[in-house]
Amino acid sequence: MIRFVDLFAGVGGIRLGFEQAMRELGMQAQCVLSSEIDKCAQETYALNFGEKPQGDIYQVKDVPEFDFLLAGFPCQPFSYAGKQKGFVDTRGTLFFEIERFLLEHQPQGFLLENVRGLTTHDQGRTFSTILEHLKKLDYGVSYVVLNSSNFGVPQNRVRVYIAGIKNGQPKLTLSSDLGAADSHKFKQHLAQRSIFESTAHKVVADILEDSPPEKYDCSAGFVQSLLREIKGGAEELAGYRMIDHRNGKSLHSWELGIKGKCSQEEMDFMNALVANRRKKHFGAFQDGKKLTLEQIKTFFDHPNLPQIIGNLIKNGYLKEVEGKYNPVSGNMSFEVFKFLDPQSISITLVTSDAHKLGVAHNGRVRHITPRECARLQGFPDTFRCHPDDVHAYRQFGNSVSVPVVKAVILDLFRTAGKALTEQRIVELA
């Protein structure tokens, strides 16, 4: 019996992957403690595991004996970072609580998950400090950076997984792989892959619900505006972004009339501004943000320019600061900010805007559902979503990809051998 703790547990994605791996290995596992501060996440966790996690980890003191530690810890900025010698301590951070658990209870192993940016934060000093502190506790440590899209999950999600063994050294056979950079390159890879390639890739179409409730449909007016601009059927929306500060395969608020209908001249002006404002001859310091009237006239010299600018400012599409002009980027005002391509992978789910992802499917233009978000993270359909969609979207955007956790745990246990099966684990069995 392997006893484990589930820290910063969220809705239990890491636990789920761990338990799936243990079942595949024919090993029994028991969660003896879970901790999660978010009350709504606690509710979802309880729905699925029959137990409510303890709250604030700083208040968790009475800890049963355990053998393995799981933690998807927040990437909280380190205190006193960057002063002369760089990171010299972890006190004041949530990672310090993981150290406390490892120091006080000496489990045989652990798995930590975090964002890819942890490896490069403060020029790598944050990550180096974390690894050094783990090694000082007599843990051998290995880590891999993996993309969920390589593990049967149709989502471009890159995360770092840190594995440790007490008085041993993990020898993972998994290698870091950032995967396809975007949905377009993913489709290129699918088209070019060898028939001998063993990885089973999924695409968004594989996780879509056939007939979700009508409440997920986009409004009729929004759909009408979209179809008018793309001049095609709903399926042509695949891959389009609703974004006001870039071109490419994008639709803008002024084209859709989000803040009021624009004339063709006004739309032409805004599109020209977005297309030209990042050009180097306007100065690197501009960073594609603000241009003077004189600079604008070099690419859009129209006799009605003052009136065009005035109308756009009045309707909230353009702003003027100290004689310089810039689009107003109100991207969250769109009902959907990105339409997923059913034949490719999703962009990364995040807490703030998972509810703003859309899809054109079965003749409907709609938001993806919480269940589809769960599937994008590799949760089985038996997993129960929070009954309030607002919380469900946020929770899956903040969760882990279950199949990746399972794959890392399987690799760790299969390659670790005796290091994870002898000593205290056998004694407690």
N, C-alpha and C positions, 0 to 999 in steps of 0.2 A: 504493500500500500504506500503510495507516494502522497504525502500531505503537502499541500501548497497554499500560499497566500496570494491574493489577487488585489494588488494595490493600484490606486488611481484607476479603478476598474471600469469606469464608464458604464456601458450596458452589458459588459461581460464578453466582449469579442475575443480578447486574449485568452480568457478562461475557456471559451468555447473551442478555440483552436487547440489549446493544450489538451483538453479532455478528448477531443477527436483523435489526436495523436496517440494518447495513452491507450485508447480502445484499440487502435490499429496495431499497437505494439503488444496488446494482450496484457496490459498493466492496469491495475486499479489505482484510481486517484481520488482524493478527497480534499475539497476546499475547506480549510479550517478557519479562514478569516478573509473577509473582503472589505475594502474601504473605498468609498466614493463620496465626495462632498456634495455633489449636485443632487438635490432631492428628487427631481424628475427622473434623472438617470437611475437613482435608487429604486424608483417605482418600476421602471422597465426591467431592471435586474431582478427584482423580486418576482415579477410576472413570469420570468423564464427560469429562475434557479431556485425559487421557493425560499429565498432568504434576502433580507434587506441588509445591504452593506453598512458597516459603520461609517460615520461621517468624516469630519476633519481628521486627517491622518496625524496631526499633531496631538490629538487627544486619544489616539489608539495606544494603550499601554499594556493591557492584559492580552498577551499574544500566546496562543498555544504553540507547542513545538511543531516545526514544519521542516520539510526537506527541499522545497523548491519555491522560488519567489518569481512572481510575474508582476510587471509594472509597465504601464504605458504612461510614464511620468511626463508632466508638462515641461516644456522647454522654457523654464522661468529664467530671466536674466540673472546672472551671477552678481552678487554684491561685490563692490570694490573691484570690478573688472577693469582690466587694462591699465592698472597703475604700475608703471615701471617694470616690475617683475611679472606682469600678467596675472593670471589666475593663481592664487596661492591658497585658496580655501574654498569650501563649498557651503560653509555655514550661512544660514539665511536663505538657502534655496531648498526647493522641494526634493532635489536629489539627495540632500543631506539626510532626509528621512529614510531613503533606501539604504544609505550607508548604516544608519542606526539599526535597521532591521537585520542587515547582513552581519554587523559587528556583534549584536546581542544574541543572535540565534544561530549563526554559522550554518546556514543551509548548504546542501551539497551543490546547488546550482541556481542559476537565475536566467531569465530572459527579459530584457528591457527593449521597449520600442519607442522611437521618437521620429521627429521630422528630419528629413535629409539635411536641412540647414544647420542642425546641431553639429555636424561634422566640420562645418566651415565657420561657425560663429566666432567672432573675434579672431579671425585668421587661424582658426583651429585650436586656439588655446583652451576654449571651453571643453572641447571634446578630449583633448589631451589630459586635462585635469581630471575629468571623469574616469578615464581609463587608468590613470595613475592611482587614483584613490581606490578603485576596485582591486588593482594589483597589490596595493599595500595591505589589503584585507586577506591576502593569500588566495586570490582567485585568478586563475588563468582566464584570459579574456580574448574572444574573437568577435568580429562584427562583420556584417554584410549590408550593403545598400541594395535593396531590391525593388523592382517595379511590380505592382500587383497584376499588371496586364500579362505577365509571364506565368501566372499561376491560376489560369482559368477564371480570372476576374476581369470583366471588360471595363477597367478603369485605369487611367494613367495616374498611379499613386506611387510615389517613390518615398520609401521610409528606410531608416537605419534600424537594424536589429542587433542587439548586443547580447552575446551569450557568455556565460561564465561557469566555471567548474572550480570547486574548492580543492586546492592543492593538486590541480591538474591543468591540462591545456586543451580546450576544445579544438577539434580538427574538422571543421565544417567542410563538406565537399561542395556546398553551394558557393558560387562566386558572385561578387557584386556585379550587378547588371542593371543599368539605368533604363533599359528598354527603349521603346520608341518615344521620341520627344513629343510627338503630338499624334492626333488621330490620322492625319494625312500620311505621316511616315509609317504608322502602324499598318495602314492599308497597303502601302508599298511593300512592307515586309511580308504581309500575308500573300501578296501576289507573287513574291519572289522566293518564298521559302521552299526548301527541298521536300520531296515526298517522304523523305526519311526522317524529317524533323519530328521528334516525339512530343514536344510541348503542345498541349491542346489549348489553343487560344479561343476565347469567346468574344463575341461582339455584342453591342447593345441590344440588337434584335433578339438575342437569346434570353434576355431577362425581362422583356416587356410583358405587361399584363394584357390580355386580349381585350377585356371590356371593363376597365376601371370606372368608378362612379363619375357622373357628369360634372361633379364639383371640381374636377381637375382640368376641365376644358378651359382654354383661354377664351376671353370675351370675344363676342362676335365682331365688335369694332376693331379690336387689335388684330384678329385674324384677317379681316378684310383689308386692313392697311398693309399687313405683311404680304398677302397674295398680290395686292396691287403693285407693290414695289418689285417683287421678284419675277412678276409676269410669268407665272407658271403654276403648276399644281402644288399642293401642300408638301409633297415629297421633296420638292426643290429646296425646302427650308433646311435640310440636313447640312449641318456644319456652319450655319449662319450665326454670327454674333450680333447682339444689339449693343453697340458701343459707340460713344461719341468722340473718342479721341484717336481713333485709328480707321484706316480704310481696309483694304483686303476684302474678304468675304464678310462684309459687315453691313448692317442697316443702322441708320442714325435716327435720333429722335425727331429731327426736323423733316426727315423723309416720311416718317410715320405720322407726323402731326401730333406727337404726344402732348406738347404744350400749346398747340394751336396750329392751324394749317399754314404752311409756308408757300410762297410763290416759287415758281421755277427759278427765278433769279436769286432768291434767298437760299434755296437749296444748292444752287450752283456755287454761290459764294462760300457756304459752309463746307461743301465738299472740297473746294479749292483750298480753303484755309487748312483743313485737316491734312490734305495731301502735300502741302508745301511748307508747313511751319517747322518741320523737323530738318529741313535742308541745311547743310553745314554752312552755306554762305550767309545765313542769318546769325551765325555765331553759336559756338558750342555752349556758351553760357545760357542761351535761350532754352535749351533742352526741349525744344518743340512746344513751348508753352505760350508765350505772348509775343505778338508782333505789332509794330507801329503801323499807322495808316500808310506811310511812305513805303514800308516793306510790303504791305499787302498789295499796293498798287503795282508792284513789279510782276505780279501774277494774276491780279484781278482788278483791272482798271476800267471800271464801269461808270457811265455818267450818273447813274442813280445810286452810287455807292453810299453816300451819307444816309439816304432814306432806307436802303437795304440794311445797313448796320443798325440804324435806329429801331427798325421794326424787330430785328432779331434780338436786340437787347431788351426791348419792351416785352417780348414773349418769353424771355428767359433762355434763349438758345446761345446767346453770346454775352460776354461780360467785358467791361472796359475798366482797366485799372491804370491810372497815371498815363493815359494816352496809348496804352497797349491793349490789344484785343486777344481774347482766348475763348474757345468753346466752353460752355458750361457742361461739365461731365456729370450728368445725373443718371448714371446707368442703372441704379436701383429703381428708377421710376418705371422701367420696362416690366411688363408682366413676366417675361422670360428674357434672360440676358444671353442664353446660348441654347441653340437647338442641336441636340446630339445627332450624330450620324448613326443610324441603326446598323450600318455595315462596318462600324469601326468601334473604338473604345470611347468611353466618357472622359471628360476632363476630371481633374481631382475633385472629389466631393469635399466641401468645406462647410463648417457649421453655419456661416453667415448667409450662404446663398444656395444651399442644396435645393431649396424650394423654388428657385428661379431657373432651374434647368427644364428644358422642354423637349418634346419629340413630336414628329408628325407620324402617326401610326394608325392604320386601319381607317383612314379617311378623317381622322380627328387631329386637331392641333391642340396639344395639351401640355400640362406640367407632368414631369415624371412623378410617380407616387412614392410614398414612404416605403412601400413594399419593394418597389423597384430600386430605391436607394439601398435597402437592405441587401438585395441581390447583387448590386454593384459592389458591395463589401463582402460578398460571399457568405452571408448569413442564410441558413436554410429557411424554407418557408414555414417550418414549424416554430421559428422564433417569433415571438409576439411583439409587435410594435407598440409603442406608447399610444394610448387611445387619442391623445391630442396631437394632430399632425404637426403643429408648430414644434413641439418637443421631439417628435419622431424624426423630423428632418434634421434638426440640430444634432441629435444624438448620433445618427448614422454619418453625418458629416464629420463628426469628431471621433469616430470609431476606428477600428483597425480592420484590415482585410483578413478574415478568418483563415482562408486557405494558405496564406503566406505564413501566418503564425504556426499553423499545423506543419507546414513543410520544414520550417526552421527547427521546430521541436523534434520532429522525426529525425532530421539530419543530426542534430545534437546528440540525441540518445543513441542513435545507431553507431555513431562514430566515437562517442565517449566511452562506451563499453563499461568496464568495471567502475570507472570513476563516478558514475551515476547510479550504480546498482548495488554496490557493496556498502560497507560501513553502516551509517545510521539508518539508511533506507531499509536495508535488510533486517536490521535489528528491530525496527518498528513494525515490520510487516506482520 
